[in-house]
Amino acid sequence: MGIPRPVEWGRGKFCMKQYYVYIMTNKRKNVLYIGVTSNLQKRISEHKKKLNPGFTFRYNINALIYYEEYQYINDAIAREKQLKNWRREWKEALVRNINPTWKDLSQEWY
């Protein structure tokens, strides 16, 4: 999958913003977290640094194992909701299809 494309903003430049639906897990790979963001690298960094108390902090979620890119936020939110309603086995199959070893895709970013 590689590093997500950065969004460049500047005078006279028209760049489309990207949105991401992502799946993270913990070291034991027994908990999955699904989220949506407009800045994947920043959001994953926040999870890894435990900046926000909550589910990912409580369950030590720190490995990015899957993500999808969207042009429109409404599409990303709809997909996030869809995935959250899936059975765990379906989510695991989705991840394994792209990332069979559940490698931390963000490992090389930091």
Order of alpha helices (4+ residues) and beta strands (2+ residues): beta-beta-alpha-alpha-beta-alpha-alpha
